[in-house]
Amino acid sequence: MPAISPAELEARLRLHLLPELGPRRLQRLLEAFPNASSALSAPASAWRSLGLPLSCAEYRRESSVRERAAAALTWLEQPGHHLLMWDDPSYPALLAELPDAPPLLFVEGDVSLLERPQLAMVGSRRASRAGLDNALSFARSLARAGFVITSGLALGIDGAAHQGALDVDGHTIAVLGTGLQRLYPARHVGLAGRVVEGGGALVSELPLDCPPQASNFPRRNRIISGLSLGVLVVEASPSSGSLITARLAAEQGREVYAIPGSIHHPGARGCHQLIRQGAALVEGVEDILQALRGWQQVVPHATLDTAAPEPEKHELLVQLHAAPMSSEALASALDRPLAQVLAELTELEIEGRVACEHGQWIACSG
C-alpha cells in the first residue's frame, strides 16, 4: 500500500463504498480533485458538474459509510490482509492495463502472487466428472510448471482448478464476486481457507461485507482474465458465464484456450463455440505450455516438459477417454463378452481409474 495518511486512506475506503461510484466514475472523481479527502468533502454541486449521480453525493455522508470504512481499516490491521490501489507500485501490471481496472483490491494471503505469471481456468458450475478430472489434471500440470492458477472459487470447474494446484503444492488465486468477509458459495469456505493456508490468495474489488449479487460476478470475471496471461475454458455450455470471461480475455488481448468434448455433451458446446471463434483447441497441457514458452524465463522453477504423455494402454480406458459409455456399449465396441467387460470395469473402479455416473462409465484422471 502506498504511504498515505490515515485520513486519505479512510477517504478512499468511503468513496469505494458508494454503490453507484464504479471504477470509471471514481477515476473521474479522483482526477478532478487533488486527493480522495478533497473529493469526499467537496460540495454536491461539484459532484453533479462531473456527471455523478446525486445519490452518490448524498450517501457519502451517511454514518453507515463511515462505520464500514472503519471496519475495513480494522480488517487491514490483521496479518495477511492487504489493500492494493491504483497508485500502489505493487498493483498488478496486467490488471492496470484495463480501462476499468479496480481502483481498490482487497487481498487475503500472499499479495505478491498477483504479479506472478498466471493462467485462469474457468468452466461450468455443473461440470461432468470428466470435466472435473480435466480441470484437476490441467491445474496440477500447469502449477507444476510454475504458473499461478487463477479462478473464481465457484462450484464445479473453478473449485477443481484451485484444488488441482493445491494438490501439487502449487499456488492459486481465487477472485471473488463477494466481499472477503462474505465468502460464497458456502460449500467452498473450507477451500478458501486451504487456498490461503497453501500460500495462495483471495482477491476482491468489492467492499468486505458485500453479499452475493448476480451483477457482481461478471465484474469479477474481468479481474480473473485481467490478471492472467491466458484463460482456459475446460467445460461450458453456450450460456455459461465462463464464455463471458473468455470474451473479456480476448478483448483484453489475452490468449483463450478451450478443451473440446463430445458433440453429444451439452457442456462441450460452449468450448466448441469458442474454438469456432478462434480460441486455441487444447488436447493436452503441452498445447498451452508451448504457446507460453516465452514466459519460461520469468516463471520461477518452471519445468516445461515437452515429452509426450505415456499412451493409455488399457482398451477400456481408451474408449472412455473418448466419451462416456455404458457397459453394453463398451462390450459392443470392443467385441467382448459383457461379463468380461464388467469384471474389468470393477477392477478399474477399485483402482480409481473409472467411475459410473447415471449408467455411463467415465475415465478418471490420475
MOCOR-V302710 format. One record per backbone hydrogen bond with DSSP energy under -1.0 kcal/mol. NH is the residue of the N-H (numbers start at 1). CO is the residue of the C=O. If there is no record, write none. Layout:
NH,CO / NH,CO
//
This chain:
4,2 / 9,5 / 10,6 / 11,7 / 12,8 / 13,9 / 14,10 / 15,11 / 16,12 / 17,13 / 18,15 / 21,18 / 22,20 / 26,22 / 27,23 / 28,24 / 29,25 / 30,26 / 31,27 / 39,35 / 40,36 / 41,37 / 47,43 / 48,44 / 49,45 / 51,48 / 52,47 / 57,53 / 58,54 / 59,55 / 60,56 / 61,58 / 62,59 / 66,62 / 67,63 / 68,64 / 69,65 / 70,66 / 71,67 / 72,68 / 73,69 / 74,70 / 75,71 / 76,72 / 78,75 / 81,78 / 82,107 / 84,105 / 86,103 / 88,85 / 91,88 / 96,92 / 97,94 / 98,95 / 101,98 / 105,84 / 106,204 / 107,82 / 108,202 / 109,80 / 110,200 / 111,109 / 113,110 / 114,111 / 115,112 / 116,113 / 119,148 / 120,230 / 121,150 / 122,232 / 124,235 / 132,128 / 133,129 / 134,130 / 135,131 / 136,132 / 137,133 / 138,134 / 139,135 / 140,136 / 141,137 / 142,138 / 143,139 / 144,140 / 145,141 / 146,143 / 147,142 / 148,117 / 149,171 / 150,119 / 151,173 / 157,124 / 159,154 / 160,156 / 161,157 / 162,158 / 163,159 / 164,160 / 165,161 / 166,162 / 167,163 / 169,166 / 170,165 / 173,149 / 174,201 / 175,151 / 176,203 / 179,210 / 181,208 / 182,179 / 188,185 / 189,186 / 192,188 / 193,189 / 194,190 / 195,191 / 196,192 / 197,193 / 198,194 / 199,196 / 200,195 / 201,172 / 202,108 / 203,174 / 204,106 / 210,207 / 216,213 / 220,216 / 221,217 / 224,220 / 225,221 / 226,222 / 227,223 / 229,118 / 231,255 / 232,120 / 233,257 / 234,122 / 236,267 / 240,237 / 243,240 / 245,241 / 246,242 / 247,243 / 248,244 / 249,245 / 250,246 / 251,247 / 252,248 / 253,250 / 254,249 / 255,229 / 257,231 / 258,280 / 259,233 / 265,262 / 268,265 / 269,266 / 270,236 / 272,268 / 273,269 / 274,270 / 275,271 / 276,272 / 277,273 / 278,275 / 279,274 / 280,256 / 282,258 / 287,284 / 289,285 / 290,286 / 291,287 / 292,288 / 293,290 / 295,292 / 296,293 / 298,295 / 302,299 / 305,303 / 318,314 / 319,315 / 320,316 / 321,317 / 323,319 / 325,361 / 330,326 / 331,327 / 332,328 / 333,329 / 334,330 / 336,331 / 341,337 / 342,338 / 343,339 / 344,340 / 345,341 / 346,342 / 347,343 / 348,344 / 349,345 / 350,346 / 351,347 / 352,349 / 353,348 / 355,362 / 357,360 / 360,357 / 361,325 / 362,355 / 364,353
//
